[in-house]
């Protein structure tokens, strides 16, 4: 792991994984290592976290890339 941010993210996600919480990336099942790599490699892309609970218990953590819309500056 290269940066402190990357290390902290990996530790957070791997801790969740060990608790049985599934991690998803762009709609696909993933894991802490892959998500950390993807988020840190594409640091100019924005990802939204979505926490999925079942009866008040965290079951899944989803990371979905936010697509930026192009704006027309000629109007």
VEXDREN-2710 file (C-alpha; in Angstrom, 1 decimal):
% VEXDREN-2710
k/r/px/py/pz
1/UNK/0.0/0.0/0.0
2/UNK/1.4/3.3/-1.0
3/UNK/-0.3/6.0/1.0
4/UNK/-1.7/6.4/4.5
5/UNK/-5.1/6.9/3.0
6/UNK/-4.9/3.7/1.0
7/UNK/-3.8/1.8/4.1
8/UNK/-6.6/3.2/6.2
9/UNK/-9.2/2.4/3.6
10/UNK/-7.9/-1.2/3.3
11/UNK/-8.0/-1.7/7.0
12/UNK/-11.5/-0.3/7.3
13/UNK/-12.8/-2.5/4.4
14/UNK/-11.0/-5.7/5.5
15/UNK/-12.4/-5.2/9.0
16/UNK/-15.9/-5.1/7.6
17/UNK/-15.2/-8.2/5.4
18/UNK/-14.1/-10.2/8.4
19/UNK/-17.4/-9.3/10.1
20/UNK/-19.2/-10.9/7.2
21/UNK/-20.2/-7.7/5.4
22/UNK/-20.1/-8.1/1.7
23/UNK/-18.4/-5.4/-0.4
24/UNK/-19.7/-4.4/-3.8
25/UNK/-18.0/-2.4/-6.6
26/UNK/-20.1/-0.9/-9.4
27/UNK/-22.8/-3.6/-8.9
28/UNK/-20.5/-6.6/-8.6
29/UNK/-19.4/-8.5/-5.5
30/UNK/-15.8/-7.5/-4.7
31/UNK/-13.4/-7.5/-1.8
32/UNK/-11.4/-5.0/0.3
33/UNK/-8.2/-5.3/-1.7
34/UNK/-9.9/-4.8/-5.1
35/UNK/-12.0/-1.9/-3.9
36/UNK/-9.1/-0.2/-2.3
37/UNK/-7.0/-0.5/-5.4
38/UNK/-9.8/0.7/-7.6
39/UNK/-10.6/3.8/-5.5
40/UNK/-7.0/4.8/-5.0
41/UNK/-6.0/4.1/-8.7
42/UNK/-9.0/6.2/-10.0
43/UNK/-8.7/9.0/-7.4
44/UNK/-10.2/11.5/-9.9
45/UNK/-13.4/9.4/-10.1
46/UNK/-16.0/9.9/-7.5
47/UNK/-17.5/6.9/-5.8
48/UNK/-20.6/6.9/-3.6
49/UNK/-20.9/4.6/-0.6
50/UNK/-24.2/3.0/0.0
51/UNK/-24.7/1.1/3.3
52/UNK/-27.3/-1.7/3.1
53/UNK/-28.9/-2.7/6.3
54/UNK/-31.2/-5.6/7.2
55/UNK/-33.2/-5.2/10.4
56/UNK/-30.7/-2.6/11.6
57/UNK/-27.6/-4.7/10.9
58/UNK/-25.1/-3.7/8.2
59/UNK/-25.0/-6.4/5.6
60/UNK/-23.5/-4.9/2.5
61/UNK/-21.3/-1.9/1.5
62/UNK/-21.6/-0.7/-2.1
63/UNK/-19.3/1.6/-3.9
64/UNK/-20.8/3.0/-7.1
65/UNK/-19.0/5.3/-9.5
66/UNK/-20.8/8.7/-9.9
67/UNK/-21.0/9.6/-13.5
68/UNK/-20.6/13.3/-14.1
69/UNK/-22.9/14.8/-16.7
70/UNK/-21.4/17.1/-19.3
71/UNK/-22.8/20.6/-19.1
72/UNK/-23.4/22.8/-22.1
73/UNK/-21.7/26.2/-21.3
74/UNK/-23.0/27.8/-24.6
75/UNK/-26.5/28.4/-23.2
END
